[in-house]
Amino acid sequence: MVSPVPAAALIDGDEDSGRRRGPKRHKSRGHTIAPRKTSAEIEYPITLRSLSEAIGIKANQLMRRMMDLTGQLVTINTSLEEDAAIELAMEFGVELSIAHEETAEDEFDRLLEDARGGENASEHLQLRPPIVTILGHVDHGKTSLLDYIRKANVVASETGGITQHIGAYQVDHDGHPVTFVDTPGHEAFTAMRARGANVTDIAVVVVAADDGVMPQTKEAIAHARAAGVQIVVALNKIDLPGVEANLNRILGEISAEGLIPEEYGGDVPVVRTSAVSGLGVDDLLATLSTIAEVYEYKSNPDRPATGTCLESEVSEGRGVIATVLVQDGTLRVGDALACGEGFGRVRALFDDKGQSIQEAGPSTPVEISGLDAVPTAGEKFAVLEDIGQAREVAETRRTRSRGVNLGETKAITLENLYSKMAEQKVKSLNVILKADVQGSLEALLKEIEKLENDEVPVRILHKGVGGITESDVMLADASQAIVIGFRVAPEDRAVTLAEEKSIDIRRYDIIYQVSDEIKQAIEGRLEPEIKEVHLGRAVVRQVFKISRGGAGTVAGCFVTQGVIERNGQARVIREGREIYKGAIEALRRFKDDVREVRENFECGIKIAKFDDIKVDDVIEAYRVEVIRRTL
């Protein structure tokens, strides 16, 4: 290892000699290599070339180390994220600090951070309407309840009808507005939360009184609790006959999920509703308004607007139309904004009733026109000082997106490993392994080594003792790896980054659990062995054309060998050549459907999608067995 060079070595040597001792120049690549340092500073953006020059390590050494860590081919012009550059510099004993030039995207990020509380001092905050998402199991009346609420809103405001559904709308209840986000279910709610676009204050979980708590209901409850929002249960279809007998059971099921109803001494309101008659809808709206009064949802309307894109489309004659929810500040016609990869000035604003408006305050859903590109649902937007800043933010994101499309790949989990391999995108299961002590780490490595195979090799990219760090997640993202933690926990920033990057973090307390799960994951993704089992043969003695019910052609057969099974497959052989292969659609003996017909018995056979059967054809029956391979 080369010793650090003193700073004095970088300035003039003996003045009388007239010679200057400066940094060496790399002959083959024509760029300057500074002597190795123990600390260095570099400006962002960073490439392997600029990092090499900054820390005094030859570029080919950095490239080799980078490929060892990530398993990916890199070049001297490969761009590095900050954490990756710091990690790589530390591999060579250099502490790297990164200098930033303020960019428009930094301003964009600062505005979003300020909206979360940075500059929103309490004296600037004002009450805003609550934002509500309705979730629930399929066919429990979630959509019907939303439809009734929308109709109630139209009647109350005498607007004559909602012209279009734009993903969100406001209902006024006794002078208290409530904003509803109309997502297609808990999966969309989760996706928004995973993108950092948690727009919801209150989640209304709809449970049908004639059905009870179902699997998707449980998932909706879990997602709402994980998001940390207030939960209200709407016990829907309450006017159906005979549902009263189910209520105690359903309330017990709700309690079993950790939501204790108020009537049982808990803190979760349960409102009985009917989406058909409107029974209880006013009570539901009153409950939501009461929660808003208690929790006092606030924001600052006197700052540049920020919020979330709920949905977007390209409309003929109008261009890009985006439905956004203003979460902080006030959005006005003429504002310059950036959202996702799009930017532009707001040419027009329309509220949830299709009426043109000039501005929209916090918790207001609006349609906007004026963006030059369609943003993705869940993207954040922010109003910037001028259109130049907005353009810079959008162009930066488009450049990054092009890089992703050209070279970067999606994160790998144990669940999607096999599909990626089928697409020839990965050749191995990459693992980052962290354990509580060195002894545990060595034991784990030995167990994983036993799972080595040629088809799905397991590759340990990084191993270490201690908690799972943000750098581990960054490495996993760059190398399509999963992170395994044995008796260790991830740091808060690592958890957040893993959620953003969809990195799979697995935590275990018992060693064999690690090896068993990896083994099962590999075995489940090994190509299964397909085996054909011969069943029997039958000769066609007579052919029947049946027109009733569109049955088609049925072969009257004599089983000459083995057995013919109704659920089997069949080959039709004519004069020694296979002319068709398909499923046995029907098997009869006389007028009865049977499961099988054995040797030396007659039967009728109908082969699916094949009517060109002839006398003396041979029908060969077989069964396909899929044999799971193991290590």
Secondary structure, 3 states (H helix, E strand, C coil): CCCCCCHHHHCCCCHHHCCCCCCEECCCCCCEECCCCCEEEEECCEEHHHHHHHHCCCHHHHHHHHHHHHCCCCCCCCEECHHHHHHHHHHCCCEEEEECCCCHHHHHHHHHHHHHHHCCCHHHCEECCCEEEEEECCCCCHHHHHHHHHHHHHHHHCCCCCCCCCCEEEEEECCEEEEEECCCCHHHHHHHHHCCCCCCCEEEEEEECCCCCCHHHHHHHHHHHHCCCEEEEEEECCCCCCHHHHHHHHHHHHHHCCCCEHHHCCCECEEECCCCCCCCHHHHHHHHHHHHHHHCCEECCCCECEEEEEEEEEECCCEEEEEEEEEECEEECCCEEEECCEEEECCEEECCCCCEECEECCCEEEEEECCCCCCCCCCEEEEECCHHHHHHHHHHHHHHHHHHHHCCCCCCCCCCHHHHHHCCCCCCEEEEEEECCHHHHHHHHHHHHCCCCCCCCEEEEEEEECCECHHHHHHHHHHCEEEEEECCCECHHHHHHHHHHCCCEEEECCHHHHHHHHHHHHHHHCCCEEEEEEEEEEEEEEEEEECHHHCEEEEEEEEEEEEEECCCEEEEEECCEEEEEEEEEEEEECCEECCEEECCCEEEEEECCCCCCCCCCEEEEEEEEEECCCC
